[in-house]
Amino acid sequence: MKRASGDSRRHLPTSPFKPPPPAPPAERFDMHDRVSHDRYGLGVVIGVEDDVAVLVDFGSRQERIPTPFNKLYKL
């Protein structure tokens, strides 16, 4: 007996083969948001490219940070 390819499998709560949890939504940044980056330090968002990247001014340099924003946190 074959399953249709579009059907999702049922996972039991005690199964060691649980499906991975859904990825959290990417954080959204707006102009003039104060941010912190693990490598570059404190900065201010000076440009937003939809959900693709943000341009951040860190004082001594400007960096374009692409999604996912792993090391960038809104303050």
Order of alpha helices (4+ residues) and beta strands (2+ residues): beta-beta-beta-beta-beta
